[in-house]
């Protein structure tokens, strides 16, 4: 490793260590933890309000559409399996 690369690796290592120490200090700070908790709670409340507003005007959310799409795919798979079973029974009946 060249001197420049070694120096760059040392700087990177010290930077990572400093960021880790800063993050740990912030997490140990009760005021910061409280503010972070409030911010996360506010985001959850805003998402809940958005869902309620969409429901009030009868508009589906992206999550609603995705859940519906998963259900349609599952039903499609079941119909396909039933079609395969009907085909198998028809073949068996013809052969009997």
Helices and strands as residue ranges (DSSP letters): H 3-28, H 30-56, H 62-95
